[in-house]
């Protein structure tokens, strides 16, 4: 591994900023190069990408009415105890 090549630990530390699109082109190229040669980091990258897409999709859908009512009842009971 050359001096400018990332190891898996460095890749993992920078993964979230990479997924968020917050890295400059040079850094993105470094991470892409690491992904091309490291199957374990590729698996990790794919998992995190799928997880982020799932969370994003779930956060856009409103909670079912029954869940909303339960949460409101819980908050009311909790605040009544504190008051």
Secondary structure, 3 states (H helix, E strand, C coil): CCCCCCCHHHHHHHHHHHHCCCCCHHHHHHHHHHHHHCHHHHHHHHHHHHHHHHHHHHHHCCCCHHHHHHHHHHHHHHHHHHC
